[in-house]
Amino acid sequence: MTSPVDDIDVTPSFGSRLNVEEMSPEDKASKLPLPVLQLLKRPQASVLTNAVSGTIGSMLAEAVLFPLDTVKLQVQTASMDDSKGFLETTLHVVRTAGLSGLYKGLGGSMIKETIHSMNYWLFHGFLFSRFAKYDDTSKTSTMSRLLLNLLAKQLNWLCTVPFEVISTVNQLSATSPGFVGTALILYKEGGLGAFYRGLAVSMLLAINPAIMNTLITTILKLFAAVRQSWGADYLEARDHSIAAVGVATAFSKAVATALTYPLIRAKVLQQTGGPAMASLRFAVILRRVAAAEGLAGLYRGMLAMSYKTVLWNSLMMLGFLSLAIIHRQ
């Protein structure tokens, strides 16, 4: 994952420092090393190209890891006296519904993920192209990256919460009536408001991917610094492998999930608990969970969530980067 060319400073062999932005085209042609010139000539991916790549990567991750999502939801919404953990819940689903039970609701989830991911990447690309000179890279300040990532996710949730509610309820339904069928049931149950269950919590949880994306960029910056200290040149140090990006993504998502998990569980309960639960503020739900299950109850299902989200984001980035590399060649 190479940093944008706007980020490039070149140190020639004689030791003086050149800034690409301050050089004329003639100076660039005469003074910059060939690898830098080749990088400058590469076409930069458009916002739409990145959005399509990100969406395809997200759909790949969703399809491959959907069974983990099924188990995660079962654990998160289980009754207080249900002590089954991740493995026990997986075996229970397989015993009662077969392997196909792990894929119940996959179609609705793919619809949700396609819309959610495309929308997010479009907002992300638009905001960073307009308000960050160096895009979402280490050259942009950490606070700016955090705020722009947060805003992108919040704008996305305003548009896509209804799709998440429909998908989640359909996935947990005993009959799994499908995306359209579940939407009709929800509308009859609570009108348009039923589609916006958990919106307030979702807006708060927008900090989760903002934390993750900011950590990824920061970790990759550290990787580059370490590689330079070992003798790699500026460009080589920033040409991150897919494996390096995967490690940074997995660690960042694990940290973000641990920091925000109580809110994640409150949102799931609010979205799937019917009108009575939907009418409660998330703070009330958290207090009830803590009173009934103890503080550990706030983190019930986090293991399943961690498996799913860490692997999901790593696969998503793998797909995204692979498509981006193909596009740039």
N, C-alpha and C positions, 0 to 999 in steps of 0.2 A: 504494500500500500504506500505509494510514493506521495510525499507531500506536494501540494500544488506548487507550480513554478513561481508563483508570487512570493513564495516562502524562501526562495533560493538566494543565498549569499555565496559567492565563490571566492576561495582563497588561492590565488595563483602561486606558482612555485617560488616567485620572488618575495612572497610574504605580504604584499599589500592586499587590502580587502576591496572587492568590487561588489557593488549593489546592482542587480539586474535592472531594477526599476529606473535607475539614474543613467542608464547607458542608452545611447542611440543604437538603431539597428546595425549601423556600420561597425560601431564599437563591439557590439555583441558578436558579429560575424568574425571580427579580427582577434578578439581577446579571449573569448570564452572557449573552454575545452570542448571537444566534439561531443562527449556524453551530455553535457549541459545543453548544447545546441539542439541535440536530438530530442531531449526532454522538452525544451521550449517549443519545438515544432509539433509535439503530440497534441491532437485535438482534445480539449477538455470535455468531459461528459456533460450533457445538458441536464437540467433539472428533471425533465421528463425521462431521460435515459436512466438516471439514478433511481427515479421512482419506480420504473418498470423493473429494474434489476433488484431493488429492494423488495418489491412485491413478490416477484418470482421466488426469491430466497425465502421470504416469509411463508409462502404457500408450501414450498418444499419442507420447511421445518415443521409446519403445522400438520401436514400429512404423515410425516415419519413419526412424529412424537405424540400424535393424538391420543393413543392409549394412556400415556402418562397424564394427559389433561383429564381424561375420564376418571382415573383413580384420584387425582388431586381434588376434583370437585366432590367426589364421593366422601373423601376424608374430611374436607372442609365443611360439608353440610350435614355430616352424620350427627345423630342425636347424642346427648350428653353421656348416656350410658353405653354407647358404642365405643369400645376401646380398640377396635381394629386399627392397625397402622397401615403403612404403605403396602408391604408385601401381603399381609392378610387380606386387605381390601382387594388387591389385584386378583388373588386366588378366589375370593368370594365372587367377584364379577365373572370370572371365567367359569366357575362351577355352576353358577345360576343362569348365565346367559351365553356361555360359550365364548370363544375368541371374538366372535362378532360383537359381543357386548362391549368390548373395549373400543369399538369404532362406532357406537351408536351416536348419531348426531353429527357425524363427520361432514356431511354435505352442508348443513347449516353453518358449521364452523368455518368451512372453506369460503363460503360467501362472506361471512363476517370478516375473516382475515384478509381477503382480497381488498375489500373496501377500506378497512382500517389501515392496512399497510400503504396502499396507494395514496390515500388521503394524507397520512403522516409524512411520507417522503416528499410529497408535493409541497406541503406547508414548510417542512424543514428546508428544502432547497430554495424556496422562495424567500424565506426570512433570512437565511444566511447569505444568499446572493445579493440581497438588498441592504442588509445592515451589518455585514461583517466583511471587511476587505479581503481577508484571507480564508474565508469560508470556515468550516468547522475543523480547524487545525490548531496546532499548538501556537501558531503565530497570533491567533485571536486570544484575547485575555480569557482566563478561566471563568470569571464572572459573566462576561458577555456570552460565552458558549453556554453556560448554565442557564442563563435567562432566556436565550433564544431557543434552546432545546425545550425548556419548560413551556414557553409560549407555543411552540409547534405542537407539543403533545396536548396542551389544553384546547387549542383550536380543533385539533383532531377529535378529542373526546366530545366536544360540543356537537360534532357532526355524526359521530359513529356510536355513541352509547346505545341507541336503540338496537343496533345490529348485535352488540354484545349481549344485551339483555335477552333478545330473542334466541340467540345461539345457546346461551347458558341454560335458559329454562328448557329449551328443546332437548338439550343434552341430558338433563336430569329427569325429564319426564318419563314415566313408566312406559308410555305408549309412543313417545318420540314422534309427534304428528308432522314433523318437518318444519322448515323455516316459515313458510307462508301460513301453515296451520297453526303454529305456535303464535305467530303475530296476530292472527284473528282471535285466538283465545285470550291473549293479553289485552287486546283492545276491548273485548266484551267485558273483561274483568275490571279494568281500570281506566279505560279511555286512553287518550294520548299520553297522559301522565305515567301510565304503566311502562312505557318505553324508556322513560328517563329515570328509572330506579337507580340509585347509586351515583347519580351525576355529580353531586357535591364531593363524594369521596374520590371519584375518578379525577376530578379537577385537582384535588390534593395529591393524588397518586401520580400526577403528571411529573412530579419531582423524581419519580423512580427512573424513567428512561433518561431524564435530564442528568441525574447523578451518574447513570451508567455511561452515557455518551461522553460526558466530561472526563470521567475516570479513564475510559478507553484512550482518549487523546493524550491524557497526561501520562499514562503508562507507556504508550508508544513513544512519547517524547523521552521518557527515561530509558527505554530500550535503545533509542538512537544515541543518547548520550553515552551509554555503556559501550555500544559498538564503536563509537568514535574514540573512546578512551582506549579501546583495544587495537586501534590503528585503521579502522575503516574511514573512508573519506565521507564528506558531507552527504553526497547523494546515496552512496551505498548504505550508509547507516540508516537512512530513512526509507529504504526500499524494503519494507517489512514483508516477511513471508505470511502466507495465509495461516500457518501454525501460530506465529507470534500474535497475529490479530485475534485468533481464536482463543488463545490463553488470556489475553487482555480482556476480551469480551466476557469470557466465562467468569473471571475473577470480579470484574466490575458489576456484572449482573448479580452475582452472589451477594456482594456487599449491598447493593441497592435493594435487593429483596429482603435481606435481614433487617435493614433499617426501616422498611415500610410495611412489613408483613401484617401486623395487627390491622392496619387499614384495609389491606387486601382481603382479609377474612371478613371484616365487617361489610365490605362491599358485596361479596358473594352472598352472604346471608341476607342482605338487604334486597338484592336482585332476585333471589330465588325463594324467599320466605313468604311470598304472598302479600296481599294488601296490608295486613296487620304489621308485618315486619318492615315493609316498604315505607310505612308512615313514620317509623321511628328514626330519630337522628342517629348518625353513626356513633356518636359518643355514648348514647344510651345503649346501643347494641354492644359496644365494647365493655361497658360496665356490667351488663347482664352476663356476658360471656365470662368475664373475670369472676363474677360472683358465683356463677354456677360451676365453672371448670377450673378456677384458679388462674393465676397469671399465665401458666403454661398453656391454658386454653386459647389465649390470644395468638399462640404460635402453632396451633393444631393444623397439621397439613403442610407445614413449612418444608419438611423433608421432600415430600412429593412435589411441592411447588419448586423447590430448588433444583431437583433433577430436571424437571420440565423446562424451567426458564433458562437455566445455564446451557443445557443442550440445545434448546430452541434458538437462543440468540447466537450461539456458536455456529449452528447450521445455517441460520439466516445470513450471517456475515460471510460464511463460506460461499453460499450461493450468490450473494451480492457481489463479492470480490471476484469470483470466477467470471461472472457475466461482464463486470466492469473491465477485467483484463482482456476478455475476448473483444469487447467493443474498442479498446484502445489499440489493439494490434492491427 
